[in-house]
Amino acid sequence: MNLPFLWALVFLFSTTVSVVLSFHVKTSSRHKASWTSSTQVFANRNNQAPRPPDDTSVASRIDEATPFLQQVGRSYTDKDAWGKDIDKLHELLHLTRYHHSTIKKRIFNLPINERTNDRHNHEDEESLEKYKHEYPFGPTYVRPIAVGQSIDLRQFIDINSTEEWLPSLQVLTTLFLLSSCVPRSLFTQTVVGGNDTMNLLLRLGLVYLSPADNANKDGELVVPVVHLFPLQIPQLPGTRDQLDLVKDMVFMTDLHPNVLSMTTIPSGSDCPEEGAVMYIGPDSLALVHHLHASFLGYLKNGNLDSSVFRVLDVCSGSGVQALAALGMLDVLRKSGHELAAVDTEAVAVDVNQRALRFTAFNARLNGMKVTTVQSDLLADNAMTSIEELVGRGESKKFDILLANPPFIPTPNLVSDDAALSLRETNSIATNSHSYGLFSSGGVSGEDCLCAIIQMAPRVLRSDGGLMAIVSEFMNPPLSDLDEQKCMLLTKVEQWWGIHDVAASGVLFTNEHPLESQVYAQRRALTDDHGVISLWLNHLERYQIEHVSPGLLFVKYHSAGGNPNNAPGCNIDYRLVPRTNNGSVWTPHNFNAVGYTMKMLNDLYQS
């Protein structure tokens, strides 16, 4: 199964009445075998409709799952017991090889980089060609099954496999990536640890048990209520190639919107309403990919003179950006590189307490430490809690600020009021659950983006601190000579403001941004002409003519840098060429990563 076929499979999921879902695994005899289940996709995907026979999707059980969704991360009063159980989960995932490269190769039969001893070529150390099968670093090519679909693992798992971990990996992948229920009897018979593992997942609140139904007439079903997303950080480009030197990580997030069908976790008897924690999508991975490729270049030129490398992750969600950056430093440290011989500190900031609980969980799961801070970036006192951590001294400021803020320019009538009410400044009257806390960037799409850029000069080291943001950008430049360069980039420069030390940056957007009509059709999530018109009118009102995914990097110059650099911020821009591999956010597009890597290394050396 190649990558284009997987994307085609995703397309079929959302557009046809029935498809055949095929996964490929290696059998114990080393022959390729097809792990196939017939999957019925019904035209009516309303979760309130009667559940189709043999439906194993979590998407059709969301109402039933709601009380369990509310309790994720809340079921422990003893923090030590909670931490020990997360450690046990870490051991389970390691034992069952719940790593991206293994899942990619053994479950989905996609190519991976086969590392051999003949790859020690100094001239190739900074080339991304040898990394092309590393992209993406996580399984963004997998889409959870939808209402009406089924996977019957009983027909395909070889419980007598000589590779004892493989059946366990098949079950865990089915639960936590494909969002399909699994019979309890099959789980306890197949997964390493049996009932003990079942009880561990129940205690952690990652699954619940559903009574027998059409999908499992003989007993209970194990129903997952979260994703466990595997992320693999390879060696940093520019370092000497060493075999198997990677950092395998796993992140707990809320379910994909196609499964969850809401952006708010409803309140319960003892739980307030909370925003859902964003799944790890192309935008999340884009910042990881592009930072990873140029990270060593930044470390070499970032004027690092402290014994501690400090990371700030704003709008942190699951904490993926901060933890991935720590993972990059860990890989560098294991390689013996001199630039990694420092301690690390990380702070994750989010308005959503649920996101901070997930971040704390993920930090423990990956053997890392992160301080979590609840703060509403749009409130008048947003900086207070963050500045208390930083203090007034330069030595306590951050080396790098990472952010994946909400960025969709959302009309009032398609915002999720319950989720957005967590922001103190929210006054939007709404009637829909389409866009919420992790997605709505306000009516202009720039509320959080503006707040982060305004914050950055106050929390970053003025002698080389770096800000890196992934976002959609409104009215990006359309060509190298486009007058809109002044409209967008001048706005960013004004948000940054005038400070004693000069800063410069690069904005990367697509060569071909989306026109407002196409963007409106995509964001409307429906073919209803009324809703599409609502979006078009909204974009016109805010003078949004084009939208592009992109990345913004800004670096403070060192205090003793170029004397010709005037105080303030100067932003350049680059249009990332589209290739057969896609555009700037396309998860497997190593060409785009190579393009930005060259530009960013130039920025770091300025």
Residue, then its C-alpha position, 0 to 999 in steps of 0.5 A: m500500500n503506497l501513500p497515494f493509495l492511502w490518501a485515496l482510501v481517505f477520500l473513499f471513506s468520505t464520499t462513497v457508500s461502501v469500500v473495502l478497507s485493506f491493511h497489510v502486515k507481515t506474517s511470521s513466514r515473512h510473506k505479505a498478507s492482506w488484513t482485509s475487512s469489508t466496510q460499509v459506509f452509509a450515506n446517513r452519518n448522523n450519530q443519532a440514527p440507528r446504528p447499522p449492524d456490525d458497526t464497530s466505529v467509536a463515532s456511532r457511540i459518542d453519546e454513550a461515550t460522553p461520561f467517559l470522555q469527561q473523566v479522561g485525566r480525572s480518575y486519580t486522586d493519588k498523583d503517584a498512582w497516576g504516574k506509575d500507571i502512565d509508566k506502565l503504559h509506557e512499558l506496554l507501548h514499548l513492549t508491543r512496539y507501538h512506534h511509528s516506524t513499526i506501525k508504518k511498515r508492519i501494519f500499513n506496509l509503507p516504506i521506511n528508511e532502512r538504516t545500514n552501515d554504509r550510510h556514513n557519508h560526510e557529504d550527505e549529512e545535511s541532505l534531506e534525501k536520506y530522510k524522505h521515508e521518515y516523513p511524516f514523523g507520525p501517521t497523519y495518513v490514517r483516518p479513523i473509521a466512520v459511522g457504519q464502518s466495521i473492522d472484525l479483527r477476529q478474522f485476521i489476527d494470528i494469535n499464534s504468530t511467532e512475533e508475540w508483539l504483532p497481534s497486540l500492535q494490531v489491536l492497539t492500532t485498531l483501538f487508538l488510531l482507527s477508533s474501532c471497538v474491539p471485543r473484550s474477549l479478543f483483547t484479553q486473549t491477544v494483547v500482552g498482559g491480558n486482563d491486567t492491561m485491560n484494567l490499566l487502560l480502564r484505570l487511565g480512562l483511555v477506554y471503557l467497556s460497552p455492553a454486547d450489541n450487534a457488533n459483538k453479540d457474544g460479549e462486551l466491547v472495548v471502546p477507546v475514547v482517545h487517540l494515542f498518536p506515535l511520533q518518531i523524531p529521527q536524527l537531526p540533519g547535519t549530524r553524523d548518521q548513527l544507526d537507530l538513533v531516534k526518539d519514539m514518542v506517543f501523544m494522547t489527544d482527543l478523538h478526531p473531529n470526524v469521530l468526536s463530532m463536537t469541539t466541546i466535552p460536555s459538562g458532567s455531574d462533577c466536570p465543567e465543560e471543556g474544549a476538546v484537545m486537538y488531534i495531531g494533524p498536518d499543521s502540528l506535524a508541519l512545525v515539528h518537521h520544519l523545525h527539526a530540519s533546521f534545529l541544529g542550525y539554530l543551536k549553532n547560531g543561537n548564541l546559547d551561553s546558558s546551561v539550560f535550554r528553555v522552551l515555551d509552547v503557547c496554545s499547547g494543546s497536547g504539548v506536542q510542540a514542546l515535547a517534540a523539541l525536547g525530543m530533538l534535544d534528546v536525540l542530539r544528546k544521544s548522538g554525543h553532540e556538544l550543543a546538547a550538553v545542557d539541561t532543558e526546561a519546558v513550559a506549556v501554556d493553554v487556556n484549556q485545563r483539559a489540554l494541560r492535563f493531557t500535556a502533563f500525561n504526555a510529558r510523563l508518558n515520554g519521560m519528560k518534565v513540563t510546567t503547565v500554565q493556564s492563561d487566556l492570551l486574549a485577557d488583559n492579564a494574559m502576561t502576568s502568569i507567564e512573566e512570573l515564570v520568566g521574571r524580569g531577568e534576561s537569564k530566565k527568558f526562553d530560547i524558543l517560543l513555539a505555537n500552533p494557535p487557533f487560526i480559522p476566521t470563524p463567522n459567529l454562527v459557526s463557532d462553538d460558544a461553549a468552548l469559546s466561553l473559556r476565553e474570558t474575552n469571548s462575547i460571541a452568540t453562537n448556535s453550532h459546534s463546528y469550530g471551537l477552542f482549538s480552531s477558532g481564531g476569532v472573526s479575523g482568524e488573527d486574535c491569538l496570532c496577534a497576541i503571541i507575536q506581541m508576547a514574544p519580545r517580552v519572553l524571548r532572549s534578546d540575544g538570539g531567541l527564536m519564535a516559530i509559529v504554524s498558522e493559516f495566514m490571511n491575504p498572503p503575498l501572491s507573488d514575489l512582487d505582490e503589494q500585499k507583502c506590505m499588508l500582511l508583513t507590515k501587520v506582523e512587524q507592527w504586532w512585534g513592536i519596536h524593541d532595543v534589539a533588532a529582530s528579523g524573520v521569514l514568513f513561508t506560505n504556499e505558492h498558490p494560496l486558496e481563493s476565498q470562495v474555495y476556502a469558504q466551501r472547505r470551511a463550511l463543512t457542507d454543500d448547503h449554499g446558505v452556509i457557504s454564503l455565510w462564510l463568503n460574506h464573512l470573509e468579504r466583510y473582513q477583506i480576506e481574499h486569499v488564505s494560505p497555510g504557512l510558517l512564521f520564524v522570527k529571531y532576535h539578533s545577538a546583542g553584539g550582532n550586525p550594527n546595521n540592524a535597526p531596532g524593530c522587526n523586519i519580516d521577509y517572505r518566501l513562497v514555497p513552490r508546489t511540487n508533486n509531493g504537495s505544499v508547505w504543510t503536506p506531511h510527506n513533503f520533504n521537498a518543502v522542508g528542504y526549501t525552508m531549511k536553507m532559508l532558515n539556516d540563512l536567518y539563523q546566521s544573520 
